[in-house]
Amino acid sequence: MLYDTLLLDADGTLLDFDTCEEVALHYTFAQNGLPYDREIKRVYQRYNDALWEQFERGEVSKEQLQQLRFARTLQHLQLPGDPKTLNRLFMQKLGQGGFTIPGAEEVLSALYGKVRMVVVTNGITATQHSRMQRSGLLPYIDRTFVSDETGSQKPHRQFFDYVFEHLPQLDPARTLMVGDTLHADMLGGQQAGLDTCWYEPTGCKSDEGLKITYRIANLCDLLTIVLSEEHAYKIR
């Protein structure tokens, strides 16, 4: 086989973050006696996504991200509430969400014992470890690296250097980075000198000119890439 190690993103690749987020947001707003609907979710996601992009570029801290996403949402919607309280409740509920992407466990089970699988994720330490534990996927995973612990986040090279340092047997030439985001996962893997596999289930997003090694729309396609010598999904 071409690869003996997979670096796997968590949210959007193994874990169903959309469902986790929906449950946590509904709970958080309800606990504070606030309304919650699609428009409120859309406003929150707009601010949250923008802040995460800033966080990945090193422009805001974790603490700023957590407080500002709710502060800006409440201000935009002219709703009362304490951003710190909302964020605390949200993070508690989010950490209880172990929902997985369809096919994730089946793929990991099929690859178990054949390649080493390591989770590399941006996020908050306690939340990500809790969600991985509740997902039922941990028996297949060798190690989990969370940006909150490594001191840097994907796509920064320091994150991957930390992973390489703590996995001394890892050979970058035989390692595949698998994830669903262009910036954090594909660019990060590319900058670290790794082959990359973009999990893009819609099949219609632009790769923005990044040199991606593989592109798949179904996680099961990863089995063909890893277990087959033909590598039918390779972008040439």
SULCOR-V948980 format. One record per residue. RES is the residue in three letters. SS is DSSP state (hx for helix, st for strand, lp for the rest). PHI is phi in whole degrees, -180 to 180 (* if undefined). BURIAL is # if it has 24 or more other ideal C-beta (glycine too) atoms within 12 Angstrom, else .. Layout:
RES;SS;PHI;BURIAL / RES;SS;PHI;BURIAL
//
This chain:
MET;lp;*;. / LEU;lp;-72;# / TYR;lp;-119;# / ASP;lp;-117;# / THR;st;-139;# / LEU;st;-115;# / LEU;st;-98;# / LEU;st;-111;# / ASP;lp;-65;# / ALA;lp;-95;# / ASP;st;-67;# / GLY;lp;86;# / THR;lp;-117;# / LEU;lp;-107;# / LEU;st;-102;# / ASP;lp;-85;# / PHE;hx;-67;# / ASP;hx;-58;. / THR;hx;-68;. / CYS;hx;-58;# / GLU;hx;-65;# / GLU;hx;-60;# / VAL;hx;-63;# / ALA;hx;-68;# / LEU;hx;-67;# / HIS;hx;-58;# / TYR;hx;-63;# / THR;hx;-62;# / PHE;hx;-69;# / ALA;hx;-64;. / GLN;hx;-65;. / ASN;lp;-102;# / GLY;lp;67;. / LEU;lp;-106;# / PRO;lp;-69;. / TYR;lp;-148;# / ASP;lp;-154;. / ARG;hx;-61;. / GLU;hx;-67;. / ILE;hx;-63;# / LYS;hx;-63;# / ARG;hx;-62;. / VAL;hx;-64;# / TYR;hx;-59;# / GLN;hx;-64;. / ARG;hx;-62;. / TYR;hx;-71;# / ASN;hx;-64;# / ASP;hx;-63;. / ALA;hx;-64;. / LEU;hx;-70;# / TRP;hx;-65;# / GLU;hx;-64;. / GLN;hx;-66;. / PHE;hx;-63;# / GLU;hx;-66;# / ARG;lp;-89;. / GLY;lp;79;. / GLU;lp;-92;. / VAL;lp;-135;. / SER;lp;-86;. / LYS;hx;-59;# / GLU;hx;-65;. / GLN;hx;-65;. / LEU;hx;-57;# / GLN;hx;-64;# / GLN;hx;-81;# / LEU;hx;-68;# / ARG;hx;-62;# / PHE;hx;-83;# / ALA;hx;-61;# / ARG;hx;-71;# / THR;hx;-65;# / LEU;hx;-63;# / GLN;hx;-65;. / HIS;hx;-61;. / LEU;hx;-90;# / GLN;lp;56;. / LEU;lp;-110;# / PRO;lp;-78;. / GLY;lp;140;# / ASP;lp;-100;. / PRO;hx;-55;# / LYS;hx;-66;. / THR;hx;-66;. / LEU;hx;-62;# / ASN;hx;-66;# / ARG;hx;-62;. / LEU;hx;-65;# / PHE;hx;-62;# / MET;hx;-66;# / GLN;hx;-62;. / LYS;hx;-71;# / LEU;hx;-61;# / GLY;lp;-66;# / GLN;lp;-92;. / GLY;lp;-94;# / GLY;lp;-106;# / PHE;lp;-63;# / THR;st;-117;# / ILE;lp;-70;# / PRO;lp;-53;. / GLY;lp;91;# / ALA;hx;-61;# / GLU;hx;-66;# / GLU;hx;-63;. / VAL;hx;-67;# / LEU;hx;-63;# / SER;hx;-63;. / ALA;hx;-69;. / LEU;hx;-92;# / TYR;st;-60;. / GLY;lp;87;. / LYS;lp;-103;. / VAL;st;-138;# / ARG;st;-84;# / MET;st;-118;# / VAL;st;-127;# / VAL;st;-89;# / VAL;st;-126;# / THR;st;-140;# / ASN;lp;-82;# / GLY;lp;149;# / ILE;lp;-93;# / THR;hx;-51;. / ALA;hx;-61;. / THR;hx;-65;# / GLN;hx;-68;# / HIS;hx;-65;# / SER;hx;-64;# / ARG;hx;-68;# / MET;hx;-64;# / GLN;hx;-62;. / ARG;hx;-76;. / SER;hx;-73;# / GLY;lp;83;. / LEU;lp;-93;# / LEU;hx;-58;# / PRO;hx;-58;. / TYR;hx;-93;# / ILE;lp;-102;# / ASP;lp;-78;# / ARG;st;-146;# / THR;st;-128;# / PHE;st;-114;# / VAL;st;-113;# / SER;hx;-56;# / ASP;hx;-60;# / GLU;hx;-90;# / THR;hx;-79;# / GLY;lp;88;. / SER;lp;-154;# / GLN;lp;-123;# / LYS;lp;-60;# / PRO;lp;-96;# / HIS;lp;-63;# / ARG;hx;-61;. / GLN;hx;-60;. / PHE;hx;-62;# / PHE;hx;-70;# / ASP;hx;-62;. / TYR;hx;-62;# / VAL;hx;-62;# / PHE;hx;-61;# / GLU;hx;-64;. / HIS;hx;-91;. / LEU;lp;-128;# / PRO;lp;-61;. / GLN;lp;-81;. / LEU;lp;-68;# / ASP;lp;-108;. / PRO;hx;-53;# / ALA;hx;-69;. / ARG;hx;-118;. / THR;st;-120;# / LEU;st;-117;# / MET;st;-91;# / VAL;st;-119;# / GLY;st;-167;# / ASP;lp;-108;# / THR;lp;-113;# / LEU;hx;-65;# / HIS;hx;-74;# / ALA;hx;-70;# / ASP;hx;-93;# / MET;hx;-73;# / LEU;hx;-65;# / GLY;hx;-61;# / GLY;hx;-64;# / GLN;hx;-62;# / GLN;hx;-67;# / ALA;lp;-88;# / GLY;lp;81;. / LEU;lp;-106;# / ASP;st;-68;# / THR;st;-129;# / CYS;st;-130;# / TRP;st;-93;# / TYR;st;-87;# / GLU;lp;-132;# / PRO;lp;-65;. / THR;lp;-76;. / GLY;lp;72;. / CYS;lp;-127;. / LYS;lp;-82;. / SER;lp;-79;. / ASP;lp;-84;. / GLU;lp;54;. / GLY;lp;83;. / LEU;lp;-71;# / LYS;lp;-85;. / ILE;lp;-91;# / THR;lp;-75;# / TYR;st;-135;# / ARG;st;-135;# / ILE;st;-129;# / ALA;lp;-107;. / ASN;lp;-136;. / LEU;lp;-59;# / CYS;lp;-61;# / ASP;hx;-65;# / LEU;hx;-63;# / LEU;hx;-64;# / THR;hx;-63;# / ILE;hx;-66;# / VAL;hx;-80;# / LEU;hx;-94;. / SER;lp;-102;. / GLU;lp;-87;. / GLU;lp;-84;. / HIS;lp;52;# / ALA;lp;-65;. / TYR;lp;-96;# / LYS;st;-68;. / ILE;lp;-89;. / ARG;lp;-108;.
//
